Amino acid sequence: MEMKHDVWVYVELINGKPGQVSLELLGKGRELADSRGVSVVGLLIGQGAAEAAQSVIGYGADSVVVVEDAALQQFNALLFAKAAAAVIVKYEPNVVLIGASHDGRDLGGRLSALLGLGLVADCIDCSYADDSDSITWIRPAYTGKLLVKILTTTRPQLATISDRIFRGNAFDGARQGEIIKEPVDLSGLQPLQQVKSFEAVAPGQVDVSLDDAEIIVSAGRGVGDEEGLKKVEAFAAAIGAACGVSKPLVDNGWAPHERQVGVTGKKVAPKIYIALGISGAIQHKLGIQEAELVIAVNTDPDAPIFKFANYGIVGDLFKAMPVLEAELKQLKK
């Protein structure tokens, strides 16, 4: 089958099902392919690949290349990269999109080395640059202070792309496509590590997660100090919200990186996002662009966040919090 000019998406399997970032990339791959009249090909490797193939077609692939082997029962970067490289060399796609998960980053780097390809890491967007087959990749630089455009001269064009960016890819059970099973020769390769046993541990008590919270309160430099941050945390708890922070607070050591909201931290999509004392730099804006409603409080009337917030309050965030708390509690009644 001719796939030389097609857009490929590596589909990461999690418990036998395509991961969320892979489903998002299938939607973006569909957009890229449609703009050039080519096809989207899903690449599935490992245990459960054949069973997941029809689902990948339903999410936008025209065909799926399935690679299964006894040595690929569990993710191993060395073996998965060898398998992926073999089919990529055979079919010569134009573009390969890989989710920027922990395993995806590992796989992307190894593919780059194995095939001598340029790799653009942690992209937040991509599109065809002109009438050629070149993709313009966009990624943050200088810890998110700038966005840069990158083109690669090697083919296929290889990139890892962050999650929670290309939302809205819906499943269509009526879609039809071709499923191609490809054997690979992994003889002579030994895994770098081997899992002897695995036991799932129930999670302990955790705060409201930024990943799925309906309301998120985030604190920025305007809180002043750690005591100010604690007051914001108490406000978030009072209204049942998750509490995030902007990058400067993480840099100060006041909060862990897991709570950082922004393109270099977590990208969130709550129903309500309340930004307290956050200026609204581009890296933060890109991290909250999927929020349904943004409320900003800042003493600076010219703060960039007011340009994209739905509602803005120019004033002291500590005076605004009690008012917001009362209003939100009233809405919940």
ZAMARGU-4260 file (C-alpha; in steps of 0.2 Angstrom, whole numbers, plus 5000, padded with zeros to 4 digits):
<rodrens>
0) 5000/5000/5000 | 5007/5017/4995 | 5009/5028/5011 | 5024/5038/5006 | 5016/5055/5008
5) 5004/5051/5022 | 5003/5058/5040 | 5006/5044/5053 | 5001/5045/5071 | 5010/5033/5084
10) 4996/5027/5095 | 5001/5023/5113 | 4991/5010/5121 | 4987/5011/5140 | 4979/4996/5147
15) 4975/4990/5129 | 4967/5006/5124 | 4973/5021/5114 | 4979/5035/5126 | 4970/5052/5126
20) 4985/5061/5119 | 4985/5049/5104 | 4966/5051/5101 | 4970/5070/5101 | 4984/5068/5088
25) 4973/5057/5077 | 4961/5072/5076 | 4976/5084/5072 | 4983/5071/5059 | 4966/5071/5051
30) 4966/5090/5049 | 4984/5089/5042 | 4980/5075/5030 | 4964/5083/5023 | 4973/5099/5019
35) 4984/5089/5008 | 4973/5076/5001 | 4983/5062/5009 | 4978/5048/5022 | 4980/5046/5041
40) 4989/5030/5046 | 4989/5024/5064 | 5004/5015/5071 | 5000/5002/5084 | 5014/4992/5093
45) 5012/4979/5107 | 5000/4969/5116 | 4982/4973/5112 | 4987/4982/5096 | 4975/4972/5084
50) 4960/4974/5096 | 4963/4993/5097 | 4964/4995/5078 | 4946/4998/5074 | 4945/5011/5088
55) 4959/5020/5080 | 4950/5020/5063 | 4935/5027/5072 | 4945/5041/5078 | 4951/5046/5061
60) 4964/5034/5054 | 4961/5028/5036 | 4972/5013/5039 | 4981/5006/5054 | 4998/4997/5054
65) 4998/4984/5068 | 5015/4977/5075 | 5013/4963/5087 | 5027/4951/5094 | 5031/4941/5109
70) 5045/4953/5114 | 5033/4968/5113 | 5021/4963/5127 | 5026/4978/5138 | 5033/4994/5133
75) 5052/4994/5131 | 5059/5009/5122 | 5073/4999/5113 | 5062/4986/5106 | 5047/4998/5102
80) 5059/5010/5093 | 5067/4996/5083 | 5049/4990/5078 | 5043/5007/5073 | 5059/5011/5063
85) 5057/4996/5053 | 5039/5000/5047 | 5043/5019/5045 | 5058/5014/5033 | 5046/5002/5023
90) 5032/5015/5021 | 5041/5031/5021 | 5028/5043/5028 | 5029/5062/5027 | 5025/5065/5045
95) 5025/5055/5061 | 5016/5063/5076 | 5020/5056/5094 | 5012/5060/5110 | 5024/5069/5122
100) 5020/5056/5136 | 5035/5049/5146 | 5035/5034/5134 | 5032/5045/5119 | 5047/5056/5122
105) 5058/5041/5125 | 5052/5033/5109 | 5054/5049/5099 | 5072/5052/5104 | 5077/5034/5100
110) 5068/5035/5083 | 5077/5051/5079 | 5094/5043/5083 | 5090/5026/5074 | 5084/5035/5058
115) 5095/5050/5058 | 5080/5062/5059 | 5077/5079/5066 | 5065/5079/5080 | 5055/5094/5087
120) 5050/5090/5105 | 5035/5096/5115 | 5026/5105/5101 | 5010/5114/5104 | 5004/5116/5086
125) 5009/5112/5068 | 5003/5115/5051 | 5009/5114/5033 | 5020/5129/5030 | 5016/5132/5011
130) 5012/5122/4996 | 5026/5110/4999 | 5026/5095/5011 | 5035/5105/5025 | 5027/5106/5042
135) 5029/5121/5053 | 5031/5116/5071 | 5027/5128/5085 | 5035/5125/5102 | 5038/5135/5118
140) 5056/5141/5121 | 5064/5150/5136 | 5053/5141/5149 | 5037/5147/5139 | 5042/5165/5137
145) 5043/5164/5118 | 5035/5153/5105 | 5047/5147/5090 | 5043/5141/5073 | 5054/5126/5067
150) 5055/5117/5051 | 5065/5101/5049 | 5074/5096/5033 | 5074/5077/5036 | 5059/5065/5031
155) 5049/5059/5039 | 5046/5075/5049 | 5046/5069/5067 | 5039/5077/5082 | 5032/5074/5100
160) 5017/5085/5104 | 5009/5089/5121 | 4992/5083/5127 | 4976/5094/5130 | 4979/5104/5115
165) 4969/5097/5100 | 4953/5093/5109 | 4936/5088/5101 | 4941/5073/5091 | 4925/5063/5091
170) 4923/5044/5088 | 4914/5038/5072 | 4909/5020/5073 | 4904/5020/5055 | 4921/5024/5048
175) 4930/5010/5038 | 4948/5007/5036 | 4962/4995/5032 | 4971/4985/5045 | 4989/4980/5040
180) 4999/4968/5051 | 5017/4970/5049 | 5030/4957/5056 | 5046/4964/5063 | 5063/4955/5066
185) 5068/4959/5084 | 5081/4944/5085 | 5096/4948/5094 | 5089/4962/5104 | 5087/4961/5123
190) 5076/4973/5134 | 5086/4985/5144 | 5074/4981/5159 | 5062/4967/5163 | 5046/4968/5173
195) 5045/4953/5184 | 5029/4957/5193 | 5017/4972/5195 | 5005/4976/5209 | 4993/4991/5207
200) 4993/5002/5223 | 4977/5011/5227 | 4980/5030/5227 | 4980/5039/5244 | 4970/5054/5248
205) 4974/5068/5236 | 4968/5086/5234 | 4956/5090/5220 | 4965/5086/5203 | 4969/5100/5191
210) 4967/5087/5177 | 4948/5085/5179 | 4943/5099/5191 | 4927/5110/5186 | 4934/5125/5195
215) 4952/5130/5197 | 4960/5144/5207 | 4977/5149/5202 | 4989/5160/5211 | 5003/5171/5204
220) 5015/5184/5210 | 5002/5195/5216 | 5000/5184/5232 | 5016/5192/5238 | 5022/5178/5249
225) 5019/5160/5255 | 5007/5166/5268 | 4997/5174/5253 | 4998/5158/5244 | 4990/5149/5259
230) 4976/5161/5259 | 4972/5157/5241 | 4973/5139/5245 | 4960/5141/5258 | 4949/5150/5246
235) 4951/5136/5234 | 4946/5123/5247 | 4931/5133/5253 | 4923/5133/5235 | 4928/5115/5231
240) 4941/5120/5218 | 4958/5114/5213 | 4973/5126/5217 | 4986/5129/5204 | 5000/5142/5203
245) 5010/5151/5190 | 5028/5148/5185 | 5036/5161/5197 | 5029/5153/5212 | 5036/5136/5207
250) 5053/5145/5204 | 5052/5152/5221 | 5050/5135/5229 | 5033/5139/5236 | 5024/5125/5226
255) 5028/5109/5217 | 5029/5109/5198 | 5014/5097/5197 | 5003/5112/5202 | 5010/5124/5189
260) 4997/5129/5176 | 5004/5134/5159 | 5011/5127/5143 | 5027/5121/5153 | 5016/5114/5167
265) 4999/5108/5166 | 4986/5112/5152 | 4969/5113/5160 | 4951/5114/5154 | 4940/5118/5169
270) 4922/5126/5168 | 4929/5141/5178 | 4947/5147/5180 | 4950/5160/5193 | 4967/5169/5191
275) 4973/5178/5206 | 4988/5190/5204 | 4993/5182/5188 | 4999/5194/5174 | 4994/5182/5160
280) 5011/5178/5150 | 5009/5169/5134 | 5014/5152/5142 | 5000/5154/5155 | 4988/5159/5142
285) 4991/5144/5131 | 4989/5132/5147 | 4971/5139/5150 | 4965/5142/5133 | 4952/5127/5135
290) 4944/5135/5150 | 4926/5139/5147 | 4926/5155/5158 | 4941/5165/5165 | 4940/5177/5179
295) 4955/5187/5183 | 4960/5198/5198 | 4975/5210/5196 | 4980/5227/5203 | 4987/5231/5186
300) 4973/5237/5174 | 4985/5234/5159 | 4989/5216/5164 | 4989/5205/5148 | 4977/5193/5157
305) 4963/5205/5155 | 4964/5204/5136 | 4958/5186/5136 | 4948/5185/5153 | 4929/5184/5152
310) 4928/5194/5168 | 4941/5205/5176 | 4943/5214/5193 | 4955/5227/5195 | 4959/5227/5213
315) 4966/5218/5228 | 4964/5199/5226 | 4963/5196/5245 | 4948/5208/5245 | 4940/5200/5230
320) 4941/5182/5237 | 4927/5184/5250 | 4916/5192/5237 | 4919/5178/5224 | 4917/5164/5237
325) 4900/5171/5242 | 4894/5173/5224 | 4900/5155/5219 | 4892/5147/5234 | 4876/5156/5230
330) 4877/5149/5212 | 4879/5132/5219 | 4863/5133/5229
</rodrens>
